Amino acid sequence: MRFVLSIVVVTLCILALMILLPHDKFLRYLALNDGQAPTAHWIYERINRDPTPIDIAFVGTSRTAFSIHSARMQKQLEELDSPAHVVNLHIVKMGRNMQFVVAKELLTHRKVSLLVLEMDDIEVRSPHPDFIYLADGSDVIGAPLFINFRYWSDLARLPGRQFGLFADTQLQKRGWATSTFLPPPYEGSNFDHSEFILTQDGVRHDRDTHYTRAQIEALSKSENNKVTPRILPESLDWLEYRMPRYYIEKILSLAEASGTRVVFLYLPKYGAPKSCETCGPWYGAHVTINPWAEMQSPGLWEDEAHMNWDGAKVVTDFVATEIVSRHLLDSTKSTGSRE
């Protein structure tokens, strides 16, 4: 028994040491390559290497990517006598834990006036499938267990991830290896996908698809059939939706410590209700920008969940006006990195 216990203790110590291995964090962001139009590497560079201020940051999924054009919003804000530097820090796929990772990197290293978090028509309970790529080791270990079906698989992958990153860092320092994904030249202070996507093969994909009302309603109906409704009674929302709300609380705590204001941006699917029905009163204490009424034309949609370029212009302009008219942006602009 003592021998078995010794083996367990030694194994745990080895795993702990592996998890603590130092590495170049940029390699984590290079590893998350979606194969079409990756943004993680740009997010890291924009936050850590580009001294251009970040006054307003949008954090969300592909819905945010295809609804907000940060460069256009900057021009709109300037015309409204509220100039600000805007960034769209989107990573595709749902999962509040990934949004926490991005917000943590941002608020740890930059002074931001306004953080705009995506709110969907149905609060997604599942974690992001790529959380293990970008999250700090402490955040992987400290993730909530309930209801988190990826916890143990992420934890099991963590030592291997850390050792691989450590080895890659050492090899690259000595010039013995190069990264498996070499990103394109830095895209600049604004990196937007709402007008077009330039995939890694160099092909431009314009977001100019248009549907009739009958077509978009058929798409919406098909997609809604795949959605898992609330499983537990509403009185147990604290358990069923613990995962997303846990990470929202962590983001809000980071923002409060950083002096950053947080608002939510409601980006529903086509045909969704005017507000998030499963989010409940939990979000009620926070400002929400809601462009639902402006999004109802079927000609504004690329598919049932994402705006086309015409839709993005409508939403971007609406949000810019809301930010100014509701005085959501502090008059003191950021100056670069946090001290």
C-alpha positions, 0 to 999 in steps of 0.5 A: 500500500505504501509503495502504491501511495508513493507511486501516486505521489511521485506521479502527481509531483511529475504532473505538477512540474509539467504543468508549471513548465514555462513557455512562450504564450504566443505559441498557445495562440498559434496552436488554435488554428481553425483552418480557415480564418484564424483570429487567436494569433491576431488577438494575442498580437493586438493585445500584447504587441500593438501599442495602439490604444483599445478603448472599446473591445467586443468579445464573443463568437462568430455572431460578434465577428459577423455583426460588428465591423470595428473599423467602421464603428471607429469612423461612426464614433468619430463622426459622432464626436466620440472618437475611440479605438475599437477592436473585435476580439472574436473566436468562433464557437460558443463557450463563455469560458473562452470569452473569459480567456480573451477578456482575462488576457485583454484586461490583464495587459491593457486599459480598456474603457468599455468591454462589450460581451455577446449575449445570445438568444439562448445562454449556451451551457456547454464549454468551448471545445478549444478552451484547453488551447488558450487557457492558463493552466490554473484556469483549466484546473480551477474550471467548474466541475458542474455542469462541465462535460469537458473538465476531465478531458481538458485536465488530462490534456494539460500536462501534455500541452504544457510539455509540448509548449515548453519543448517548442519554446526551447527548440525555437529559441535555439533555431532548431524548429519553427511553429507548425502554423506560421501566421500571415503578417500582422493584419493591423489594429483592426481585423474584421470578418463581417465584410469578407473573410480571407482564408489561408489559401488566399481566397476572398469570401465576400459576405454578400449572401441574401435570402428571401423571408421563406428561405431564412425562416426555413433555415431558422426552423431547421436550426431551432430543431437542433437546440436543446431546451432547458432541461432542469426546472427554472428553479435549478437555473443556478445549476444548469447555467452555472458554467456560463454564469461562473465565467461571466462573474469572473469577467465582471470581477476582472473588469471591476478591478480594471476600472472597465465598464461592461455591457452586453450586446444581444445578438439573436438568431433570425426569428428569436425572441426580443430578449434572451428567455433563458438568461433570466433576471441574472443579466438585469443589473447590466446595460444591454444593447439590443439591436433586435428590431433592426435585425428583422429584415431577411435580407440582412442575414448570411444564414440563420445565425449570422449577419451578412455585410449589409446586416453588419453595417446596420448593427455596427451603426446602431451600436455606435449610436447607442454607445454615444447616446447612452454615454457608455464610453468613459470620456477618458481614453486608454493610453496603451498597456496597463502599468 
